[in-house]
Amino acid sequence: MTGSQTNKDDQLVAQMRKEEDARQAGYREKALKLFPHVCGRCTREFEGKKLRELTVHHRDHNHDNNPSDGSNWELLCLYCHDHEHTRGIQEQRSADTSAGRPDKPSLAHSPFAALAERFKKS
């Protein structure tokens, strides 16, 4: 191995270590160090490769609010995290409908919502 190759290898290793340190400083890594690896809703435990299925939920939904004590974080599995955000969409949809606002297209549109009623009319 030549001197220039060794220098490139050293630079690559240094860069990889720097990137790893940056990742460790991220809120997910902090949350995984602070909290047990258990979903806060369904109480499933995660370890090894399954740990990637555990996500950090921001309780106030503000991804910029990352206190170092983790008070705005909650570890949720993929399924419970998805349900948490879907629940918010459903609540908002109910609030919009009950306020007398006309239905408008949105990402939360449910094309089969009135399907049961249509079958009852037949």
Secondary structure as GFF3:
##gff-version 3
##sequence-region A 1 122
A	DSSP	alpha_helix	3	25	.	.	.	ID=ss1
A	DSSP	alpha_helix	27	34	.	.	.	ID=ss2
A	DSSP	three_ten_helix	48	53	.	.	.	ID=ss3
A	DSSP	beta_strand	54	58	.	.	.	ID=ss4
A	DSSP	beta_strand	73	77	.	.	.	ID=ss5
A	DSSP	alpha_helix	78	98	.	.	.	ID=ss6
A	DSSP	alpha_helix	115	121	.	.	.	ID=ss7
###
